[in-house]
Amino acid sequence: MLKGILAIAGQPGLFKVISEGKNNVVIESLLTGKKSTAYADAKMSTLEDIAIYTLEEDMPLKKVFKKIANKENGGQAIPSKSSPEELKKYFAEVLPEYDKERVYVSDLKKVVTWYNLLNEKGLLVFEEEKAEETVIADEPVVEEIKPIDEILSEEAL
């Protein structure tokens, strides 16, 4: 879902990777649709590699987006321009275990901005977790247990 989507430091919005070169990446802005080139020295992060600090373990952004989508029934999240108090309250509802000391309001704004942009562009597709299928045999398989001397006598033949 988030494969090929980049956040680039100092540039607004998100970018879709069009092609990769040796020292650059051709990208398309999800905000404007304009294509450009990002060079190797730009600070780029794929959304796939970003996680949110929680009190237990870091949660991948994909899972955070899924929690927001569940809360909003697939609709838009609150606006990123909401007050810091509203953003904190919203995030506490979506992800109660997020680390309030290490996740800043600016991070919360980015998450809801990115979620809303990806949702608007129809790029939030959540694959349902496939439940492991348990195969039950009609009859249990039981191997015949033979005494060691019988096995040895069979090998001698």
N, C-alpha and C positions, 0 to 999 in steps of 0.2 A: 504494500500500500504506500509506504513512504519512500520506497526505493527510487532514487533518482531525483528526489526533491531536496534542494539545498537552501540553507540560510547563509547569507554572506554578510560578514561584519561590515557595518557602515552603509549597507544598502537596504532600503525598505522592502518588505515583502519576502516572498519565496521565489525560488527559481527551479525550473525543470531542466534537467540535463538533456541536451539534444545530442551532443557527441563529445567525445574526449580526445584530446590530442596529447602530445608528449608533455608540453609545458602549459597547456591551457584547456579550458572546457568551454564549449559553446552552450550557452544557456538561454532560456526564454523566461521572461518575467511573468509570473502568474497574475500580477497586478495590471501590467500594461500590454502584455503579449509581445513586447519587443525582444528581439534576439540580440545578444551581445556575447562578448568573450570575457571570461574570468581567467586570470592568470594564476599560476602556481603559488605566487606570493600572497594571494588574497586569503583571508581567513574564512574558509568554507567548512560548513558542517552539514552532513546529511541528517535529515530529521530521524532517519533510522538509528543513528548513533546517539541521539540525545535522550537523556532520561531525567526524571524529576526525583529529587531527594525525598525519601520518606523516612519514617522513624525506624523501619526495618531494613529494607534494601531498596536500591534505586529502581524506579518504575519506568520502563521504556515509554516514550512519548506516544507510541501506538496504543498502549493500554490506557493511558490518560485520555486520549482522544475518544477511545471506545466508551470510557466511563462518562465523558461529557455527552456523547451521542446518545447513550442510554438515558441519561437524565433529561435530555432535551427531545427525546423521541426522534432523533435524526435532524432536528432543527438547529438553528443558530444558538450559540452561547451568548452570554451577556456581552455588551459592547466593551471593547478594550479601554474605552474612554471612561468607564465607570470609576467611581471613587475607589481609593485603596481599600477602604473598609468593605465596600460591596464586593470587590474582587476577592478579598480574603474570605469573606463569608461564603461566597459562591464556591471557591475552591475547597473550603472546609466541607461543603455538602458533597461535592464531586469526589474528592479524595481526602477523607478525614485524616488519614495517616501521613499527609505530606509534612515535611519538616519545616515548621514555621520560622525557624531561625536561619536556615540555609537557603530557603526559597524566597527570593525578594519579590516585591510588588512588580518590578520590571519583568521578572520571569513570568509571573502570572499573566501580565499584559501580553507578552509574546505568545504564550500558549493559547489564550483565547483568540488573539489576532490570527494566528496560524490556523487554528481549528476553523474559525469562521471563513477564512479565505479558502481553505481546502474543501470545506463543506459547500461553499458557494460554487466552486468550480467542479463539484461532483467527484472529487478525488479521494474522498473518504469511503473506502470500500473495506468493510471488515469481513474477513473470512471467518466463518463459524469454526470454532474449535472442533476438530473431529474427535468424537468420543472413540476411545479404543474399543474395538469390537472384541467381545469374548466369544471364542469358538468353543462350543460344547459338543463333544463327540456323542454319537448315539450310544455307543458302548465304550466303557473305559478300556484302555489298552493296558494289559497286564502281561508283562513278560514272564515266561515260565522260568522259575528258578530251579537250577539243577545242582545237585551236589558236585563238588569239585572233582571227585574221583570219576564221575560219569563224564564230565567234560574232558578230563585227561584221556579217558579211554576212547572217546570219540575222535580226539585229535590223533591218537595213535593209529587209527584206521587209515 
